[in-house]
Amino acid sequence: MPAKTRSRSTSQPQTDQAIREHVLISADRLYYSRGIHNVGMDALRAEAAVSLKRLYQLFPSKENLVEAVLHRRRHIWNNLVETAIATGGDTPRDQLLAVYDMLANWFDEDDFRGCVFINTFGELGATTPHIATLIRDHKADFQRRLAKLVTETGAPATLAHQLAILAEGAQTTAAIAGTNTAAHHARTAATTLIDAALASDN
């Protein structure tokens, strides 16, 4: 999901909360563009203009920092999904499809590099169980949100699994292809699946 972190502060934030948020924004930007393994604390110190001592006071380890970045991204993603649903139409069917419209807009952003959770799992999933669990929980939450809408349509519960896979696959495909075409294909496939499920249920 969009990080909403493009602007870079020109002055050092002063409060602890502001410094922490500034560090998270800087870490998010670096991790997302370069990868977690390629960004050391020295690079983050330079990006955030915060001393190493202060960084380690805020985040005792890199794993703590990665976890905080993911929690921040999870909040952003959930807000994007809920906004798409809230503005996507009056019916659960339209609200489900609005999620794919949101993906298409995200894929069009200049700094799109795929799903940060999928990217992080690829880097750390095999060696950092706690981070892997966090990512699995995030993906399960998304599927549960789709499942709630699927239930409201009256379609079988298995449809939520199918729609989630379409959304996840679109993110990976778009990151590789560099276009938002995957979101449109996923939306078309989702439309077919939803309508078929509703028709079979009648």
C-alpha positions as CSV (number, residue, x, y, z in Angstrom):
1,M,0.0,0.0,0.0
2,P,1.2,3.5,-0.5
3,A,3.5,4.6,2.3
4,K,2.4,8.2,2.2
5,T,6.1,9.1,3.0
6,R,7.3,11.0,0.0
7,S,8.0,14.3,1.7
8,R,11.2,14.6,3.7
9,S,11.5,16.8,6.7
10,T,14.1,19.5,6.5
11,S,14.1,20.1,10.3
12,Q,14.8,17.7,13.1
13,P,11.5,16.8,14.9
14,Q,11.7,17.5,18.6
15,T,9.2,15.4,20.6
16,D,9.8,11.7,21.2
17,Q,6.7,10.8,19.3
18,A,7.6,13.0,16.4
19,I,11.1,11.7,16.3
20,R,9.8,8.1,16.4
21,E,7.4,8.8,13.5
22,H,10.1,10.5,11.5
23,V,12.4,7.5,11.9
24,L,9.6,5.1,10.9
25,I,8.9,7.1,7.8
26,S,12.6,7.2,6.9
27,A,13.0,3.5,7.5
28,D,9.9,2.7,5.6
29,R,11.1,4.7,2.6
30,L,14.6,3.0,2.7
31,Y,13.3,-0.5,3.3
32,Y,10.7,-0.3,0.6
33,S,13.0,1.1,-2.1
34,R,16.2,-0.8,-1.3
35,G,15.2,-3.9,0.8
36,I,15.7,-4.5,4.5
37,H,19.0,-6.3,4.3
38,N,20.5,-3.5,2.2
39,V,19.8,-0.8,4.7
40,G,21.9,-0.7,7.8
41,M,21.4,1.6,10.9
42,D,24.1,4.0,9.6
43,A,22.1,4.5,6.4
44,L,19.0,5.1,8.4
45,R,20.8,7.5,10.7
46,A,21.9,9.6,7.7
47,E,18.4,9.5,6.2
48,A,16.6,10.4,9.4
49,A,19.3,12.8,10.6
50,V,19.1,11.1,14.1
51,S,22.0,9.8,16.0
52,L,22.7,6.1,16.4
53,K,22.3,6.5,20.1
54,R,18.8,7.9,19.7
55,L,17.9,5.3,17.1
56,Y,18.7,2.5,19.5
57,Q,16.9,4.2,22.3
58,L,13.8,4.2,20.2
59,F,14.3,0.8,18.6
60,P,16.7,-1.6,20.5
61,S,17.1,-3.8,17.5
62,K,16.5,-3.8,13.7
63,E,13.8,-6.4,14.2
64,N,12.0,-4.0,16.6
65,L,12.2,-1.3,13.9
66,V,11.0,-3.6,11.1
67,E,8.0,-4.7,13.3
68,A,7.1,-1.0,13.9
69,V,7.3,-0.2,10.2
70,L,5.0,-3.1,9.4
71,H,2.5,-2.1,12.1
72,R,2.5,1.4,10.6
73,R,2.0,0.0,7.1
74,R,-0.8,-2.3,8.4
75,H,-2.7,0.8,9.7
76,I,-2.2,2.6,6.3
77,W,-3.4,-0.5,4.4
78,N,-6.5,-1.0,6.6
79,N,-7.4,2.6,6.1
80,L,-7.1,2.3,2.3
81,V,-9.2,-0.8,2.3
82,E,-11.9,0.7,4.5
83,T,-12.0,3.9,2.4
84,A,-12.4,1.9,-0.8
85,I,-15.2,-0.1,0.8
86,A,-16.9,3.0,2.2
87,T,-16.8,4.9,-1.1
88,G,-17.1,1.9,-3.5
89,G,-20.8,1.7,-3.8
90,D,-24.0,0.7,-2.0
91,T,-23.8,-3.1,-2.4
92,P,-21.3,-5.6,-1.0
93,R,-20.6,-6.7,-4.6
94,D,-19.5,-3.2,-5.6
95,Q,-17.6,-2.7,-2.4
96,L,-15.6,-5.9,-3.1
97,L,-14.7,-4.7,-6.6
98,A,-13.7,-1.3,-5.2
99,V,-10.8,-3.0,-3.5
100,Y,-9.3,-3.7,-6.9
101,D,-9.9,-0.2,-8.1
102,M,-7.9,0.9,-5.0
103,L,-5.1,-1.5,-6.1
104,A,-5.1,0.0,-9.6
105,N,-4.6,3.5,-8.2
106,W,-1.8,2.3,-5.9
107,F,0.0,0.4,-8.7
108,D,0.1,3.7,-10.7
109,E,2.2,5.5,-8.0
110,D,5.8,6.2,-9.0
111,D,7.3,4.6,-6.0
112,F,5.3,1.4,-6.1
113,R,7.5,-1.6,-5.4
114,G,4.9,-4.3,-4.6
115,C,3.5,-5.3,-1.2
116,V,5.8,-4.4,1.6
117,F,4.5,-7.5,3.6
118,I,5.3,-9.9,0.7
119,N,8.6,-8.2,0.2
120,T,9.5,-8.5,3.9
121,F,8.4,-12.1,4.1
122,G,10.7,-12.9,1.2
123,E,13.6,-11.3,3.0
124,L,12.9,-12.3,6.6
125,G,10.2,-14.9,6.7
126,A,12.5,-17.9,6.9
127,T,14.8,-16.5,9.6
128,T,12.5,-14.2,11.8
129,P,9.5,-16.2,13.0
130,H,7.9,-13.2,14.8
131,I,7.9,-11.1,11.7
132,A,6.6,-14.0,9.7
133,T,3.7,-14.4,12.1
134,L,2.9,-10.6,12.0
135,I,2.8,-10.8,8.2
136,R,0.5,-13.9,8.2
137,D,-1.8,-12.2,10.6
138,H,-2.0,-9.1,8.4
139,K,-2.9,-11.2,5.3
140,A,-5.4,-13.2,7.3
141,D,-7.1,-9.9,8.5
142,F,-7.5,-8.8,4.9
143,Q,-9.1,-12.1,3.9
144,R,-11.4,-11.9,6.9
145,R,-12.5,-8.4,5.8
146,L,-13.3,-9.7,2.4
147,A,-15.1,-12.6,3.9
148,K,-17.4,-10.3,5.8
149,L,-18.4,-8.6,2.5
150,V,-18.8,-12.0,0.8
151,T,-21.1,-13.1,3.6
152,E,-23.2,-9.9,3.0
153,T,-23.5,-10.8,-0.7
154,G,-24.9,-14.2,0.2
155,A,-22.1,-16.0,-1.7
156,P,-20.2,-19.1,-0.4
157,A,-17.5,-18.3,2.1
158,T,-14.8,-19.9,-0.2
159,L,-15.2,-16.9,-2.5
160,A,-13.3,-14.7,0.0
161,H,-10.2,-17.0,-0.4
162,Q,-10.4,-16.7,-4.2
163,L,-10.7,-12.9,-4.1
164,A,-7.8,-12.5,-1.6
165,I,-5.6,-14.6,-3.9
166,L,-6.5,-12.4,-6.8
167,A,-5.6,-9.3,-4.9
168,E,-2.3,-10.8,-3.6
169,G,-1.3,-12.0,-7.0
170,A,-2.1,-8.7,-8.6
171,Q,0.3,-7.0,-6.2
172,T,3.2,-9.3,-7.1
173,T,2.5,-9.2,-10.8
174,A,2.2,-5.4,-10.9
175,A,5.5,-5.0,-9.0
176,I,7.2,-7.1,-11.7
177,A,5.4,-5.7,-14.7
178,G,5.6,-2.1,-13.6
179,T,2.0,-1.3,-14.7
180,N,-1.4,-1.4,-13.1
181,T,-2.8,-3.9,-15.7
182,A,-2.8,-6.7,-13.2
183,A,-5.4,-4.8,-11.0
184,H,-7.7,-4.5,-14.0
185,H,-7.4,-8.2,-14.8
186,A,-7.9,-9.1,-11.2
187,R,-11.0,-7.0,-11.1
188,T,-12.4,-8.7,-14.2
189,A,-11.7,-12.1,-12.7
190,A,-13.2,-11.0,-9.4
191,T,-16.4,-9.9,-11.2
192,T,-16.7,-13.2,-12.9
193,L,-16.2,-15.2,-9.6
194,I,-18.6,-13.0,-7.6
195,D,-21.4,-13.2,-10.3
196,A,-20.9,-16.9,-10.8
197,A,-21.1,-17.5,-7.0
198,L,-24.2,-15.4,-6.7
199,A,-25.8,-17.1,-9.6
200,S,-25.1,-20.6,-8.3
201,D,-26.5,-19.7,-4.9
202,N,-29.9,-18.7,-6.4
